[in-house]
Amino acid sequence: MLKILETERLYLRELALSDAKELSKVLSDPESMQYYPEPFDSERVERWIHLNMDHYKRYHHGLWAVILKDRDIFIGDCGITMQVVDRETVPEIGFHIIKSYWNRGYATEAALACKDYAFHVLQFPKVFSYTNINNVPSQKVAKKIGMQEYKIFEKNGERQIAYVAVNSQKSSKKLESTS
């Protein structure tokens, strides 16, 4: 399976159907999925993996498996997907970490690596993250990786909050080319 990026403690690689059992530990967990309409059943977890495999081909990114390097353990997913934020399709960093690995900085570490990948490899001028207005832990991750509050909007009948980070290299290049 193709490794996409690496951090100090993690590596991110493409998801495979063989990840379904491990990924269901987060996507099927009611507490982990409390800000989604409902936890996923096994069929939906497999569809999730297929969707991301399609995104790899279509966009050259998607949600990737998050693996602890030192023990080669699957702990969740994190990556960049194209999402609709208030009628605008934007690159969005999302993540799901298995509950037993919460509060160890893994989501922040993976999300920061994805932000860098979005800016330096994919060359996006901006990248977003959004979540249910009540999902404070995910909002903290967005702030920790340097995102600023962007807007509050409604999606799927729920209030959401979006955060944004601007690619300073893209901004600098744009300024240089206009002078």
C-alpha positions as CSV (number, residue, x, y, z in Angstrom):
1,M,0.0,0.0,0.0
2,L,1.2,3.4,-1.0
3,K,2.7,5.6,1.8
4,I,1.7,9.2,1.3
5,L,3.5,11.0,4.1
6,E,5.3,10.5,7.3
7,T,5.6,12.4,10.6
8,E,7.7,11.9,13.7
9,R,5.3,9.2,15.1
10,L,3.0,8.3,12.2
11,Y,2.7,7.5,8.6
12,L,-0.3,7.9,6.4
13,R,-1.0,5.5,3.6
14,E,-3.8,4.7,1.2
15,L,-6.8,2.9,2.8
16,A,-7.4,-0.7,1.6
17,L,-10.5,-3.0,2.1
18,S,-8.3,-5.0,4.5
19,D,-8.5,-1.9,6.9
20,A,-12.3,-2.3,7.3
21,K,-12.2,-4.1,10.6
22,E,-9.8,-1.6,12.2
23,L,-11.5,1.4,10.7
24,S,-14.8,0.2,12.0
25,K,-13.4,0.6,15.6
26,V,-13.8,4.4,15.1
27,L,-16.5,4.7,12.4
28,S,-18.9,2.3,14.1
29,D,-18.3,3.6,17.7
30,P,-21.2,5.6,18.9
31,E,-19.1,8.0,21.1
32,S,-16.6,8.6,18.3
33,M,-19.4,9.3,15.8
34,Q,-21.6,11.3,18.1
35,Y,-21.4,14.3,15.7
36,Y,-22.5,12.3,12.7
37,P,-26.1,11.3,12.0
38,E,-25.3,7.7,13.2
39,P,-22.4,5.3,13.5
40,F,-21.5,3.3,10.4
41,D,-22.4,-0.3,9.9
42,S,-19.8,-2.7,8.3
43,E,-21.3,-2.1,4.8
44,R,-21.0,1.7,5.2
45,V,-17.3,1.4,6.4
46,E,-16.5,-0.6,3.2
47,R,-18.3,2.0,1.1
48,W,-16.2,4.7,2.9
49,I,-13.0,2.9,2.0
50,H,-14.2,2.5,-1.7
51,L,-15.1,6.2,-1.8
52,N,-11.6,7.2,-0.7
53,M,-10.0,4.8,-3.1
54,D,-12.0,6.6,-5.9
55,H,-10.9,9.9,-4.5
56,Y,-7.2,8.8,-4.8
57,K,-7.7,8.3,-8.5
58,R,-9.9,11.3,-9.1
59,Y,-8.2,14.0,-6.9
60,H,-4.9,12.4,-5.9
61,H,-5.9,12.7,-2.3
62,G,-8.6,11.4,0.2
63,L,-8.7,10.1,3.7
64,W,-5.6,7.9,4.4
65,A,-5.0,5.3,7.0
66,V,-3.1,6.7,10.1
67,I,-0.5,4.2,11.3
68,L,1.7,4.4,14.4
69,K,5.2,3.9,13.0
70,D,6.9,2.2,15.9
71,R,4.4,-0.6,16.2
72,D,2.8,-0.5,12.7
73,I,-0.7,-0.1,14.3
74,F,-3.7,1.3,12.5
75,I,-5.3,4.1,14.6
76,G,-7.7,5.9,12.3
77,D,-7.9,7.9,9.2
78,C,-6.9,11.5,8.2
79,G,-6.6,13.3,4.9
80,I,-8.0,15.8,2.5
81,T,-11.4,15.4,0.8
82,M,-13.4,17.8,-1.3
83,Q,-16.4,19.0,0.8
84,V,-19.2,21.5,0.4
85,V,-18.9,24.3,2.9
86,D,-21.9,26.6,2.5
87,R,-22.4,25.9,-1.2
88,E,-18.6,26.1,-2.0
89,T,-16.6,22.9,-2.8
90,V,-13.3,23.2,-0.9
91,P,-10.4,20.9,0.2
92,E,-11.1,19.9,3.7
93,I,-8.9,18.1,6.3
94,G,-10.8,15.5,8.2
95,F,-9.8,12.8,10.7
96,H,-11.2,10.0,12.8
97,I,-9.0,8.5,15.5
98,I,-9.8,5.3,17.4
99,K,-11.0,6.3,21.0
100,S,-8.2,4.4,22.8
101,Y,-5.7,6.7,21.0
102,W,-7.4,10.0,21.8
103,N,-5.6,12.8,23.7
104,R,-2.1,11.9,22.5
105,G,-1.7,14.5,19.8
106,Y,-2.1,12.0,16.9
107,A,-5.0,13.8,15.3
108,T,-3.1,17.1,15.4
109,E,0.1,15.6,14.1
110,A,-1.7,13.9,11.2
111,A,-3.8,16.9,10.4
112,L,-0.8,19.2,10.4
113,A,1.0,16.9,8.0
114,C,-2.1,16.9,5.7
115,K,-2.2,20.7,5.8
116,D,1.5,20.8,4.7
117,Y,0.7,18.3,2.0
118,A,-2.3,20.3,0.8
119,F,-0.1,23.4,0.5
120,H,3.3,22.0,-0.7
121,V,2.3,19.0,-2.8
122,L,-1.3,19.8,-4.0
123,Q,-0.7,23.5,-4.1
124,F,-4.1,24.5,-2.7
125,P,-4.3,28.2,-1.9
126,K,-6.5,27.5,1.1
127,V,-7.5,24.4,3.1
128,F,-10.5,24.1,5.4
129,S,-11.8,22.0,8.3
130,Y,-15.3,21.8,9.5
131,T,-17.3,20.1,12.1
132,N,-20.5,20.2,14.1
133,I,-20.7,23.4,16.2
134,N,-20.6,21.2,19.4
135,N,-17.5,19.2,18.4
136,V,-15.0,21.2,20.5
137,P,-12.2,18.6,20.3
138,S,-12.1,18.8,16.5
139,Q,-12.2,22.6,16.7
140,K,-9.2,22.5,19.0
141,V,-7.3,20.4,16.4
142,A,-8.1,23.0,13.7
143,K,-6.8,25.8,15.9
144,K,-3.7,23.9,16.9
145,I,-2.7,23.5,13.2
146,G,-3.0,27.2,12.6
147,M,-6.6,27.5,11.2
148,Q,-8.8,30.5,11.9
149,E,-12.6,30.5,12.3
150,Y,-14.1,31.0,8.9
151,K,-17.9,30.8,9.2
152,I,-20.9,29.0,10.8
153,F,-23.2,27.4,8.3
154,E,-25.9,24.6,8.2
155,K,-25.4,21.2,6.7
156,N,-27.6,18.1,7.0
157,G,-29.9,20.1,9.3
158,E,-27.0,20.8,11.8
159,R,-25.0,23.9,12.6
160,Q,-21.4,23.5,11.5
161,I,-18.3,25.6,12.0
162,A,-15.6,25.9,9.4
163,Y,-12.0,26.9,9.9
164,V,-9.5,27.9,7.2
165,A,-5.8,28.1,6.7
166,V,-4.2,30.1,3.9
167,N,-1.2,28.9,2.0
168,S,1.3,31.7,2.6
169,Q,3.6,30.5,-0.2
170,K,0.7,30.8,-2.7
171,S,-0.1,34.3,-1.3
172,S,3.6,35.3,-1.6
173,K,3.8,34.0,-5.1
174,K,0.7,35.8,-6.1
175,L,2.1,39.1,-4.6
176,E,5.4,38.6,-6.4
177,S,3.8,38.0,-9.7
178,T,1.7,41.2,-9.5
179,S,4.6,43.5,-8.7
